[in-house]
């Protein structure tokens, strides 16, 4: 991973941590976030609301994940019972959050287009 991409992603994660914290959530950033596929980047908890969030800061028209990564996300959600969300940060537009099951399986990966994410995704305010 390029250093600039890591910095952009870490900055986006901190932005989401700050948002949820200010809305009264307890938020945890996973150790090794961005390095392994064993856990989500963030966990956010508040009185009956529980979110596991995989954060991506990506300025393209689609977002893709390796099949094994999506399998890990779905398994994590099944084991914990915590809603697993993809958080997609688009420059000058903000965050879209949507459940992992909205990713569409392709031949080599799971993908979602920006237009579908805009239709089905929710803003952080809508989840808080």
N, C-alpha and C positions, 0 to 999 in steps of 0.2 A: 504494500500500500504506500502510495506517495505521501511524503510528510505533510504537504499542503492539504491533501484529502483528509488525513487524520486530524489535523488542526480544525478543519471545517466541521468535521463530524463531532469532535469533542466539544466545540463551541455550541453546536446545535443541541447536543445532549444537555449541556449546562443551561441553555435557554429553557428547555422543557422542564428540567429540574426546578428552576426558579419559578416557572409558571405554576406548576402543580404545588410547590411548597407554599407559594403565596395564596393558593386556594384552600389551604388547610390540609393538604395531603402529607403523609410521611413518604419520603422518596429515597430510594436506594439506587445508587449506580453500581452495577456489577463490576467486581474486580476482573480485569482482563477483557473488559468490554471492547469489542472490535477485534479481539485476538482469537478467541475461540468461539465455537458455536454451541457451547453447552448451556448458556443462559442468555436471557434477554439483556439489553443494555440498561434498562431502568425498570424498577418496580415501584408502583405508586399505590398507596393505601389510604382510604378514608371512609370510615363508617359504612361498611357494606360494599364499597366500590374498590375493586382490585384490578389493577392493570399491569401486565407485563408488556413492555414496549421495546421493540427493535427500532432504533432510530437510524434514519438515512437522510443525509443532506445531498440531494441529487438534482441537478438542473437539466434533466433530459425529459423526453416525452414518454418514457416508460421506466419501470423499475423491475429488476429481475433478481432472483435468488436461485442458488444451486438447489437441486432437488433434495439433497441430503440435509441442507440447512432448513428447508421448509418442513421436512419430516421431523427434524429435531424440535422445531417450534410447535408443531401440532402435538407431538408427544409430550412436551413440557406442559402445554395447556391441559392435555388430558390428565396427566399425573397430578398437577397442582389444583386444577379447577379454576385457575385464574385466567381471565380473558387475555389472550395474547393479541396485541395490536402491532401493526406496522405504523410507525410515525415517519411521514415523508415531509421533509422541510424543503420548500421551494423558495428560492431567493425572491425577495420582493413580494411574496404572496403569503408566506407563513406555513403553518402545519396542517396536514391532513392526517387523520388517524383512521385506520380501518382494520377489521379483523383479518387475520392471516388466511382464513378460508376464502377470501375474495381473490386471492392470487390464482391465476389461471395456469393450468399445467400445459406446458409446451413440450417439444421433443427433448430438450436438454435442460430446461429450467422451469421455474414458476415466474409468471410475469403479471404486471398490471399496468395498464396505460394511465397516463395522467388524466385523460378525460374520464375514464371509469373511476379513478380515485376521487376526482372532484365530484362526481355524481353520488358515489356511495360513502365517501369519507366524511368524517366529522371533524370539527375544529376542537382544539383543547377546551375551549369554553363550553362546548356542548357536552363534553364528558365530565367536566368538573361539577 
